[in-house]
Every structure is written in structure tokens, then in C-alpha cells.
Amino acid sequence: MRPTASQYVRALEELSQENILPVTTIAQNFADFLRRRGESKKLGAILKQLEKGEALRKGSLAVTVITAHPLSPEMKQSLVKKAENIFPEKEIIFSYKMQKDNIGGVCFQTDEVLYDATVKTRLLALERVIQR
């Protein structure tokens, strides 16, 4: 039976808390261990869970801002303020992404939540109402 990514994450967190070895040594040995067991594919999921846990401990939140067009510095600042209101008491780490099919508007996306205020979503909702 092979451990899950979550079980590996718990083991790595325990090892790093013991401070017996430097974190870089633990990471290299762990990557080698996964390679030997043929479980290298789990490394991405493990890293994502470790990053998410670290962000929770620090009180930070990764937010992807999705728009249809490039943002001006003024618009970015306005969206930062809106995101700070939506996610209070969090240190927000922003990334920006463009999706032309959104037509207009903005979307705030985290690992758990999606706030969608795009024209595309509103048009799809209107289409569903009309089809009924």
C-alpha cells in the first residue's frame, strides 16, 4: 500500500519541525525517495499542499485576478482594494491572468472560492433564463 500525498505532507512537516536536518536536505532526500519508489508524479500535489499549509500558517492567501483585457496600474490598485475588502485580515498574494472569452468584468479566484463578476457569466445566466 502506498501513502497518499496528504500522508507524505504530514511526514515532511513532522521532519522539518524536528530540526534534525536542514530543510533542503530533507527535500532532496524526499525527492530521491519518491523517485526510487516510482511516485514522482505525487510531488506536484505534495508541494501544492505544503505551500497551502504554509500560506495558512502565515495568514496569506493567493488570489488570481482574471480579466479579459490588460489592466492599467490604476485598475490594479482598485482591484487590490476590492480584494482586501472581500478577504479581510489576509495578506493577499496577487497573480493576474487574462481570458479573452470573459468579454469584460473581473473574477477573483482562490483555491476554495470564486467570485465571478464577468460579462460572460452574466450572459450565460441570461441565456438560461431565456431558455426556460
SEMARPA-333489 format. One record per atom (N, C-alpha, C): residue number from 0; residue in three letters; atom name; x, y, z. Coordinates in steps of 0.05 Angstrom, whole numbers. Last residue first. Layout:
N
@num NUM; residu ALA; atome CA; px X; py Y; pz Z
...
END
This chain:
132
@num 131; residu ARG; atome N; px -714; py 580; pz -409
@num 131; residu ARG; atome CA; px -735; py 568; pz -392
@num 131; residu ARG; atome C; px -761; py 576; pz -401
@num 130; residu GLN; atome N; px -680; py 611; pz -439
@num 130; residu GLN; atome CA; px -686; py 584; pz -448
@num 130; residu GLN; atome C; px -708; py 570; pz -432
@num 129; residu ILE; atome N; px -674; py 657; pz -408
@num 129; residu ILE; atome CA; px -689; py 658; pz -433
@num 129; residu ILE; atome C; px -697; py 631; pz -443
@num 128; residu VAL; atome N; px -641; py 637; pz -367
@num 128; residu VAL; atome CA; px -668; py 648; pz -361
@num 128; residu VAL; atome C; px -685; py 648; pz -386
@num 127; residu ARG; atome N; px -595; py 623; pz -396
@num 127; residu ARG; atome CA; px -610; py 602; pz -381
@num 127; residu ARG; atome C; px -638; py 612; pz -375
@num 126; residu GLU; atome N; px -579; py 674; pz -414
@num 126; residu GLU; atome CA; px -586; py 653; pz -433
@num 126; residu GLU; atome C; px -603; py 631; pz -420
@num 125; residu LEU; atome N; px -565; py 698; pz -365
@num 125; residu LEU; atome CA; px -588; py 709; pz -381
@num 125; residu LEU; atome C; px -597; py 688; pz -401
@num 124; residu ALA; atome N; px -521; py 668; pz -353
@num 124; residu ALA; atome CA; px -544; py 667; pz -335
@num 124; residu ALA; atome C; px -569; py 677; pz -350
@num 123; residu LEU; atome N; px -487; py 683; pz -395
@num 123; residu LEU; atome CA; px -495; py 655; pz -392
@num 123; residu LEU; atome C; px -520; py 652; pz -374
@num 122; residu LEU; atome N; px -480; py 737; pz -383
@num 122; residu LEU; atome CA; px -493; py 729; pz -408
@num 122; residu LEU; atome C; px -503; py 700; pz -407
@num 121; residu ARG; atome N; px -453; py 732; pz -334
@num 121; residu ARG; atome CA; px -479; py 745; pz -335
@num 121; residu ARG; atome C; px -494; py 738; pz -360
@num 120; residu THR; atome N; px -406; py 708; pz -352
@num 120; residu THR; atome CA; px -423; py 694; pz -333
@num 120; residu THR; atome C; px -451; py 706; pz -333
@num 119; residu LYS; atome N; px -385; py 749; pz -386
@num 119; residu LYS; atome CA; px -391; py 722; pz -396
@num 119; residu LYS; atome C; px -410; py 707; pz -378
@num 118; residu VAL; atome N; px -375; py 791; pz -353
@num 118; residu VAL; atome CA; px -397; py 794; pz -372
@num 118; residu VAL; atome C; px -405; py 766; pz -382
@num 117; residu THR; atome N; px -360; py 772; pz -285
@num 117; residu THR; atome CA; px -353; py 776; pz -313
@num 117; residu THR; atome C; px -378; py 778; pz -330
@num 116; residu ALA; atome N; px -352; py 763; pz -231
@num 116; residu ALA; atome CA; px -367; py 786; pz -239
@num 116; residu ALA; atome C; px -360; py 793; pz -268
@num 115; residu ASP; atome N; px -343; py 713; pz -186
@num 115; residu ASP; atome CA; px -344; py 718; pz -215
@num 115; residu ASP; atome C; px -363; py 741; pz -222
@num 114; residu TYR; atome N; px -304; py 687; pz -141
@num 114; residu TYR; atome CA; px -322; py 710; pz -143
@num 114; residu TYR; atome C; px -321; py 719; pz -172
@num 113; residu LEU; atome N; px -292; py 626; pz -114
@num 113; residu LEU; atome CA; px -291; py 640; pz -140
@num 113; residu LEU; atome C; px -312; py 662; pz -139
@num 112; residu VAL; atome N; px -251; py 591; pz -66
@num 112; residu VAL; atome CA; px -273; py 609; pz -73
@num 112; residu VAL; atome C; px -269; py 622; pz -100
@num 111; residu GLU; atome N; px -207; py 558; pz -57
@num 111; residu GLU; atome CA; px -233; py 550; pz -47
@num 111; residu GLU; atome C; px -256; py 566; pz -58
@num 110; residu ASP; atome N; px -162; py 581; pz -80
@num 110; residu ASP; atome CA; px -164; py 552; pz -81
@num 110; residu ASP; atome C; px -193; py 543; pz -74
@num 109; residu THR; atome N; px -191; py 638; pz -114
@num 109; residu THR; atome CA; px -173; py 626; pz -95
@num 109; residu THR; atome C; px -176; py 596; pz -97
@num 108; residu GLN; atome N; px -204; py 691; pz -159
@num 108; residu GLN; atome CA; px -204; py 662; pz -154
@num 108; residu GLN; atome C; px -183; py 654; pz -134
@num 107; residu PHE; atome N; px -245; py 739; pz -184
@num 107; residu PHE; atome CA; px -226; py 734; pz -163
@num 107; residu PHE; atome C; px -227; py 704; pz -157
@num 106; residu CYS; atome N; px -257; py 771; pz -245
@num 106; residu CYS; atome CA; px -261; py 746; pz -229
@num 106; residu CYS; atome C; px -239; py 744; pz -209
@num 105; residu VAL; atome N; px -290; py 823; pz -281
@num 105; residu VAL; atome CA; px -267; py 812; pz -266
@num 105; residu VAL; atome C; px -276; py 788; pz -251
@num 104; residu GLY; atome N; px -307; py 852; pz -346
@num 104; residu GLY; atome CA; px -311; py 846; pz -317
@num 104; residu GLY; atome C; px -286; py 834; pz -305
@num 103; residu GLY; atome N; px -311; py 819; pz -410
@num 103; residu GLY; atome CA; px -306; py 842; pz -393
@num 103; residu GLY; atome C; px -312; py 834; pz -364
@num 102; residu ILE; atome N; px -299; py 770; pz -439
@num 102; residu ILE; atome CA; px -310; py 794; pz -452
@num 102; residu ILE; atome C; px -304; py 819; pz -435
@num 101; residu ASN; atome N; px -278; py 721; pz -428
@num 101; residu ASN; atome CA; px -293; py 734; pz -407
@num 101; residu ASN; atome C; px -307; py 759; pz -417
@num 100; residu ASP; atome N; px -245; py 704; pz -469
@num 100; residu ASP; atome CA; px -273; py 696; pz -471
@num 100; residu ASP; atome C; px -290; py 708; pz -448
@num 99; residu LYS; atome N; px -193; py 720; pz -455
@num 99; residu LYS; atome CA; px -208; py 736; pz -475
@num 99; residu LYS; atome C; px -237; py 729; pz -475
@num 98; residu GLN; atome N; px -165; py 723; pz -396
@num 98; residu GLN; atome CA; px -180; py 704; pz -411
@num 98; residu GLN; atome C; px -199; py 720; pz -430
@num 97; residu MET; atome N; px -105; py 734; pz -360
@num 97; residu MET; atome CA; px -124; py 744; pz -380
@num 97; residu MET; atome C; px -138; py 720; pz -393
@num 96; residu LYS; atome N; px -85; py 743; pz -293
@num 96; residu LYS; atome CA; px -88; py 726; pz -316
@num 96; residu LYS; atome C; px -109; py 738; pz -335
@num 95; residu TYR; atome N; px -42; py 755; pz -237
@num 95; residu TYR; atome CA; px -61; py 765; pz -257
@num 95; residu TYR; atome C; px -61; py 747; pz -282
@num 94; residu SER; atome N; px -38; py 746; pz -168
@num 94; residu SER; atome CA; px -28; py 739; pz -194
@num 94; residu SER; atome C; px -50; py 748; pz -214
@num 93; residu PHE; atome N; px -23; py 768; pz -101
@num 93; residu PHE; atome CA; px -38; py 770; pz -126
@num 93; residu PHE; atome C; px -23; py 758; pz -150
@num 92; residu ILE; atome N; px -33; py 752; pz -38
@num 92; residu ILE; atome CA; px -13; py 749; pz -58
@num 92; residu ILE; atome C; px -27; py 748; pz -85
@num 91; residu ILE; atome N; px -54; py 785; pz 20
@num 91; residu ILE; atome CA; px -61; py 774; pz -6
@num 91; residu ILE; atome C; px -37; py 774; pz -25
@num 90; residu GLU; atome N; px -62; py 769; pz 84
@num 90; residu GLU; atome CA; px -42; py 781; pz 67
@num 90; residu GLU; atome C; px -46; py 769; pz 39
@num 89; residu LYS; atome N; px -125; py 781; pz 114
@num 89; residu LYS; atome CA; px -107; py 763; pz 99
@num 89; residu LYS; atome C; px -87; py 780; pz 85
@num 88; residu GLU; atome N; px -165; py 813; pz 135
@num 88; residu GLU; atome CA; px -146; py 801; pz 153
@num 88; residu GLU; atome C; px -129; py 779; pz 140
@num 87; residu PRO; atome N; px -215; py 801; pz 84
@num 87; residu PRO; atome CA; px -203; py 817; pz 105
@num 87; residu PRO; atome C; px -184; py 800; pz 122
@num 86; residu PHE; atome N; px -230; py 795; pz 25
@num 86; residu PHE; atome CA; px -214; py 776; pz 41
@num 86; residu PHE; atome C; px -200; py 792; pz 64
@num 85; residu ILE; atome N; px -258; py 838; pz 6
@num 85; residu ILE; atome CA; px -270; py 812; pz 4
@num 85; residu ILE; atome C; px -256; py 792; pz 23
@num 84; residu ASN; atome N; px -223; py 880; pz 14
@num 84; residu ASN; atome CA; px -249; py 881; pz 27
@num 84; residu ASN; atome C; px -262; py 854; pz 27
@num 83; residu GLU; atome N; px -181; py 864; pz -18
@num 83; residu GLU; atome CA; px -176; py 867; pz 10
@num 83; residu GLU; atome C; px -202; py 869; pz 26
@num 82; residu ALA; atome N; px -206; py 867; pz -68
@num 82; residu ALA; atome CA; px -198; py 841; pz -57
@num 82; residu ALA; atome C; px -193; py 842; pz -27
@num 81; residu LYS; atome N; px -211; py 923; pz -72
@num 81; residu LYS; atome CA; px -235; py 906; pz -71
@num 81; residu LYS; atome C; px -229; py 879; pz -60
@num 80; residu LYS; atome N; px -157; py 937; pz -74
@num 80; residu LYS; atome CA; px -174; py 947; pz -52
@num 80; residu LYS; atome C; px -199; py 930; pz -50
@num 79; residu VAL; atome N; px -142; py 912; pz -122
@num 79; residu VAL; atome CA; px -129; py 905; pz -97
@num 79; residu VAL; atome C; px -146; py 913; pz -73
@num 78; residu LEU; atome N; px -173; py 941; pz -158
@num 78; residu LEU; atome CA; px -180; py 912; pz -154
@num 78; residu LEU; atome C; px -166; py 902; pz -128
@num 77; residu SER; atome N; px -146; py 990; pz -156
@num 77; residu SER; atome CA; px -175; py 989; pz -149
@num 77; residu SER; atome C; px -183; py 960; pz -142
@num 76; residu GLN; atome N; px -96; py 975; pz -176
@num 76; residu GLN; atome CA; px -99; py 986; pz -148
@num 76; residu GLN; atome C; px -127; py 984; pz -139
@num 75; residu LYS; atome N; px -111; py 960; pz -228
@num 75; residu LYS; atome CA; px -99; py 940; pz -210
@num 75; residu LYS; atome C; px -102; py 949; pz -181
@num 74; residu MET; atome N; px -127; py 1010; pz -247
@num 74; residu MET; atome CA; px -147; py 989; pz -245
@num 74; residu MET; atome C; px -137; py 967; pz -226
@num 73; residu GLU; atome N; px -78; py 1037; pz -247
@num 73; residu GLU; atome CA; px -100; py 1047; pz -231
@num 73; residu GLU; atome C; px -121; py 1025; pz -226
@num 72; residu PRO; atome N; px -47; py 1006; pz -284
@num 72; residu PRO; atome CA; px -39; py 1007; pz -256
@num 72; residu PRO; atome C; px -62; py 1017; pz -237
@num 71; residu SER; atome N; px -93; py 969; pz -326
@num 71; residu SER; atome CA; px -77; py 993; pz -321
@num 71; residu SER; atome C; px -68; py 992; pz -291
@num 70; residu LEU; atome N; px -93; py 902; pz -350
@num 70; residu LEU; atome CA; px -102; py 922; pz -330
@num 70; residu LEU; atome C; px -82; py 945; pz -328
@num 69; residu PRO; atome N; px -116; py 872; pz -411
@num 69; residu PRO; atome CA; px -94; py 881; pz -394
@num 69; residu PRO; atome C; px -104; py 903; pz -375
@num 68; residu HIS; atome N; px -180; py 837; pz -409
@num 68; residu HIS; atome CA; px -161; py 856; pz -421
@num 68; residu HIS; atome C; px -139; py 862; pz -401
@num 67; residu ALA; atome N; px -210; py 803; pz -379
@num 67; residu ALA; atome CA; px -209; py 798; pz -408
@num 67; residu ALA; atome C; px -188; py 815; pz -422
@num 66; residu THR; atome N; px -183; py 775; pz -318
@num 66; residu THR; atome CA; px -196; py 795; pz -333
@num 66; residu THR; atome C; px -194; py 788; pz -363
@num 65; residu ILE; atome N; px -174; py 749; pz -255
@num 65; residu ILE; atome CA; px -177; py 742; pz -283
@num 65; residu ILE; atome C; px -194; py 763; pz -297
@num 64; residu VAL; atome N; px -130; py 743; pz -204
@num 64; residu VAL; atome CA; px -149; py 762; pz -215
@num 64; residu VAL; atome C; px -150; py 757; pz -245
@num 63; residu THR; atome N; px -120; py 698; pz -153
@num 63; residu THR; atome CA; px -116; py 702; pz -182
@num 63; residu THR; atome C; px -138; py 721; pz -192
@num 62; residu VAL; atome N; px -91; py 699; pz -91
@num 62; residu VAL; atome CA; px -115; py 706; pz -106
@num 62; residu VAL; atome C; px -106; py 711; pz -135
@num 61; residu ALA; atome N; px -70; py 666; pz -35
@num 61; residu ALA; atome CA; px -64; py 670; pz -63
@num 61; residu ALA; atome C; px -90; py 676; pz -78
@num 60; residu LEU; atome N; px -61; py 692; pz 29
@num 60; residu LEU; atome CA; px -80; py 680; pz 11
@num 60; residu LEU; atome C; px -72; py 686; pz -18
@num 59; residu SER; atome N; px -34; py 684; pz 96
@num 59; residu SER; atome CA; px -34; py 696; pz 69
@num 59; residu SER; atome C; px -53; py 680; pz 51
@num 58; residu GLY; atome N; px -22; py 666; pz 146
@num 58; residu GLY; atome CA; px -46; py 683; pz 143
@num 58; residu GLY; atome C; px -47; py 696; pz 116
@num 57; residu LYS; atome N; px 17; py 630; pz 155
@num 57; residu LYS; atome CA; px 25; py 658; pz 153
@num 57; residu LYS; atome C; px 2; py 677; pz 151
@num 56; residu ARG; atome N; px -13; py 583; pz 153
@num 56; residu ARG; atome CA; px 2; py 590; pz 178
@num 56; residu ARG; atome C; px 10; py 619; pz 178
@num 55; residu LEU; atome N; px -30; py 585; pz 100
@num 55; residu LEU; atome CA; px -49; py 586; pz 122
@num 55; residu LEU; atome C; px -36; py 594; pz 148
@num 54; residu ALA; atome N; px 19; py 578; pz 74
@num 54; residu ALA; atome CA; px 4; py 603; pz 70
@num 54; residu ALA; atome C; px -17; py 606; pz 92
@num 53; residu GLU; atome N; px 32; py 526; pz 89
@num 53; residu GLU; atome CA; px 49; py 548; pz 97
@num 53; residu GLU; atome C; px 34; py 575; pz 95
@num 52; residu GLY; atome N; px -10; py 498; pz 64
@num 52; residu GLY; atome CA; px -7; py 497; pz 93
@num 52; residu GLY; atome C; px 10; py 520; pz 103
@num 51; residu LYS; atome N; px 3; py 509; pz 10
@num 51; residu LYS; atome CA; px -23; py 517; pz 21
@num 51; residu LYS; atome C; px -22; py 518; pz 51
@num 50; residu GLU; atome N; px 53; py 484; pz 6
@num 50; residu GLU; atome CA; px 51; py 513; pz 2
@num 50; residu GLU; atome C; px 25; py 524; pz 14
@num 49; residu LEU; atome N; px 37; py 430; pz 14
@num 49; residu LEU; atome CA; px 56; py 443; pz 32
@num 49; residu LEU; atome C; px 55; py 474; pz 30
@num 48; residu GLN; atome N; px 4; py 422; pz -30
@num 48; residu GLN; atome CA; px -7; py 421; pz -3
@num 48; residu GLN; atome C; px 11; py 434; pz 17
@num 47; residu LYS; atome N; px 41; py 429; pz -72
@num 47; residu LYS; atome CA; px 18; py 446; pz -70
@num 47; residu LYS; atome C; px 6; py 446; pz -42
@num 46; residu LEU; atome N; px 76; py 386; pz -61
@num 46; residu LEU; atome CA; px 86; py 414; pz -59
@num 46; residu LEU; atome C; px 63; py 433; pz -57
@num 45; residu ILE; atome N; px 40; py 343; pz -71
@num 45; residu ILE; atome CA; px 53; py 346; pz -45
@num 45; residu ILE; atome C; px 62; py 375; pz -41
@num 44; residu ALA; atome N; px 29; py 350; pz -125
@num 44; residu ALA; atome CA; px 7; py 351; pz -106
@num 44; residu ALA; atome C; px 18; py 356; pz -78
@num 43; residu GLY; atome N; px 82; py 342; pz -146
@num 43; residu GLY; atome CA; px 67; py 367; pz -151
@num 43; residu GLY; atome C; px 45; py 371; pz -130
@num 42; residu LEU; atome N; px 94; py 288; pz -130
@num 42; residu LEU; atome CA; px 110; py 311; pz -120
@num 42; residu LEU; atome C; px 95; py 338; pz -123
@num 41; residu LYS; atome N; px 71; py 246; pz -153
@num 41; residu LYS; atome CA; px 57; py 257; pz -129
@num 41; residu LYS; atome C; px 70; py 283; pz -120
@num 40; residu LYS; atome N; px 105; py 228; pz -192
@num 40; residu LYS; atome CA; px 81; py 243; pz -200
@num 40; residu LYS; atome C; px 67; py 256; pz -177
@num 39; residu SER; atome N; px 142; py 196; pz -166
@num 39; residu SER; atome CA; px 150; py 224; pz -172
@num 39; residu SER; atome C; px 125; py 240; pz -181
@num 38; residu GLU; atome N; px 142; py 144; pz -150
@num 38; residu GLU; atome CA; px 119; py 161; pz -142
@num 38; residu GLU; atome C; px 125; py 190; pz -147
@num 37; residu GLY; atome N; px 180; py 104; pz -151
@num 37; residu GLY; atome CA; px 164; py 108; pz -175
@num 37; residu GLY; atome C; px 140; py 126; pz -169
@num 36; residu ARG; atome N; px 215; py 100; pz -110
@num 36; residu ARG; atome CA; px 190; py 85; pz -107
@num 36; residu ARG; atome C; px 172; py 88; pz -131
@num 35; residu ARG; atome N; px 256; py 134; pz -127
@num 35; residu ARG; atome CA; px 262; py 106; pz -124
@num 35; residu ARG; atome C; px 236; py 89; pz -122
@num 34; residu ARG; atome N; px 227; py 183; pz -124
@num 34; residu ARG; atome CA; px 238; py 173; pz -150
@num 34; residu ARG; atome C; px 243; py 143; pz -148
@num 33; residu LEU; atome N; px 219; py 188; pz -69
@num 33; residu LEU; atome CA; px 196; py 186; pz -87
@num 33; residu LEU; atome C; px 205; py 174; pz -114
@num 32; residu PHE; atome N; px 274; py 194; pz -53
@num 32; residu PHE; atome CA; px 257; py 172; pz -43
@num 32; residu PHE; atome C; px 233; py 167; pz -61
@num 31; residu ASP; atome N; px 288; py 242; pz -78
@num 31; residu ASP; atome CA; px 301; py 217; pz -85
@num 31; residu ASP; atome C; px 285; py 193; pz -77
@num 30; residu ALA; atome N; px 254; py 276; pz -49
@num 30; residu ALA; atome CA; px 251; py 274; pz -78
@num 30; residu ALA; atome C; px 264; py 248; pz -88
@num 29; residu PHE; atome N; px 277; py 268; pz 3
@num 29; residu PHE; atome CA; px 249; py 260; pz -2
@num 29; residu PHE; atome C; px 244; py 257; pz -32
@num 28; residu ASN; atome N; px 327; py 290; pz -3
@num 28; residu ASN; atome CA; px 324; py 262; pz 4
@num 28; residu ASN; atome C; px 296; py 251; pz -2
@num 27; residu GLN; atome N; px 312; py 343; pz -14
@num 27; residu GLN; atome CA; px 327; py 328; pz -34
@num 27; residu GLN; atome C; px 325; py 298; pz -29
@num 26; residu ALA; atome N; px 285; py 357; pz 34
@num 26; residu ALA; atome CA; px 272; py 359; pz 8
@num 26; residu ALA; atome C; px 286; py 342; pz -13
@num 25; residu ILE; atome N; px 326; py 351; pz 72
@num 25; residu ILE; atome CA; px 301; py 335; pz 74
@num 25; residu ILE; atome C; px 287; py 334; pz 47
@num 24; residu THR; atome N; px 361; py 390; pz 54
@num 24; residu THR; atome CA; px 369; py 361; pz 55
@num 24; residu THR; atome C; px 345; py 343; pz 56
@num 23; residu THR; atome N; px 331; py 436; pz 63
@num 23; residu THR; atome CA; px 340; py 429; pz 36
@num 23; residu THR; atome C; px 348; py 400; pz 34
@num 22; residu VAL; atome N; px 325; py 436; pz 118
@num 22; residu VAL; atome CA; px 301; py 431; pz 101
@num 22; residu VAL; atome C; px 310; py 424; pz 73
@num 21; residu PRO; atome N; px 375; py 401; pz 155
@num 21; residu PRO; atome CA; px 366; py 425; pz 141
@num 21; residu PRO; atome C; px 343; py 418; pz 122
@num 20; residu LEU; atome N; px 354; py 357; pz 209
@num 20; residu LEU; atome CA; px 369; py 362; pz 184
@num 20; residu LEU; atome C; px 359; py 388; pz 172
@num 19; residu ILE; atome N; px 326; py 366; pz 256
@num 19; residu ILE; atome CA; px 349; py 348; pz 256
@num 19; residu ILE; atome C; px 367; py 353; pz 232
@num 18; residu ASN; atome N; px 278; py 394; pz 265
@num 18; residu ASN; atome CA; px 304; py 408; pz 261
@num 18; residu ASN; atome C; px 328; py 391; pz 263
@num 17; residu GLU; atome N; px 226; py 378; pz 271
@num 17; residu GLU; atome CA; px 246; py 366; pz 289
@num 17; residu GLU; atome C; px 273; py 379; pz 287
@num 16; residu GLN; atome N; px 198; py 400; pz 229
@num 16; residu GLN; atome CA; px 195; py 412; pz 256
@num 16; residu GLN; atome C; px 216; py 402; pz 275
@num 15; residu SER; atome N; px 209; py 367; pz 186
@num 15; residu SER; atome CA; px 220; py 394; pz 186
@num 15; residu SER; atome C; px 218; py 408; pz 213
@num 14; residu LEU; atome N; px 181; py 321; pz 201
@num 14; residu LEU; atome CA; px 210; py 320; pz 198
@num 14; residu LEU; atome C; px 222; py 348; pz 199
@num 13; residu GLU; atome N; px 128; py 339; pz 199
@num 13; residu GLU; atome CA; px 139; py 330; pz 224
@num 13; residu GLU; atome C; px 170; py 330; pz 223
@num 12; residu GLU; atome N; px 124; py 352; pz 144
@num 12; residu GLU; atome CA; px 120; py 373; pz 164
@num 12; residu GLU; atome C; px 132; py 364; pz 191
@num 11; residu LEU; atome N; px 131; py 300; pz 122
@num 11; residu LEU; atome CA; px 150; py 321; pz 117
@num 11; residu LEU; atome C; px 148; py 344; pz 137
@num 10; residu ALA; atome N; px 84; py 275; pz 142
@num 10; residu ALA; atome CA; px 111; py 265; pz 149
@num 10; residu ALA; atome C; px 132; py 286; pz 145
@num 9; residu ARG; atome N; px 44; py 305; pz 117
@num 9; residu ARG; atome CA; px 46; py 304; pz 146
@num 9; residu ARG; atome C; px 73; py 295; pz 155
@num 8; residu VAL; atome N; px 56; py 293; pz 63
@num 8; residu VAL; atome CA; px 57; py 321; pz 73
@num 8; residu VAL; atome C; px 60; py 321; pz 103
@num 7; residu TYR; atome N; px 45; py 239; pz 60
@num 7; residu TYR; atome CA; px 72; py 248; pz 56
@num 7; residu TYR; atome C; px 76; py 276; pz 67
@num 6; residu GLN; atome N; px -10; py 242; pz 68
@num 6; residu GLN; atome CA; px 6; py 228; pz 88
@num 6; residu GLN; atome C; px 36; py 236; pz 85
@num 5; residu SER; atome N; px -25; py 269; pz 21
@num 5; residu SER; atome CA; px -30; py 281; pz 48
@num 5; residu SER; atome C; px -13; py 268; pz 69
@num 4; residu ALA; atome N; px -13; py 231; pz -18
@num 4; residu ALA; atome CA; px 2; py 257; pz -17
@num 4; residu ALA; atome C; px -1; py 270; pz 10
@num 3; residu THR; atome N; px -12; py 166; pz 14
@num 3; residu THR; atome CA; px -24; py 187; pz -2
@num 3; residu THR; atome C; px -7; py 212; pz -1
@num 2; residu PRO; atome N; px 30; py 107; pz 9
@num 2; residu PRO; atome CA; px 19; py 130; pz 23
@num 2; residu PRO; atome C; px 7; py 151; pz 4
@num 1; residu ARG; atome N; px 11; py 43; pz -17
@num 1; residu ARG; atome CA; px 27; py 68; pz -20
@num 1; residu ARG; atome C; px 14; py 91; pz -5
@num 0; residu MET; atome N; px 17; py -24; pz 0
@num 0; residu MET; atome CA; px 0; py 0; pz 0
@num 0; residu MET; atome C; px 18; py 25; pz 0
END
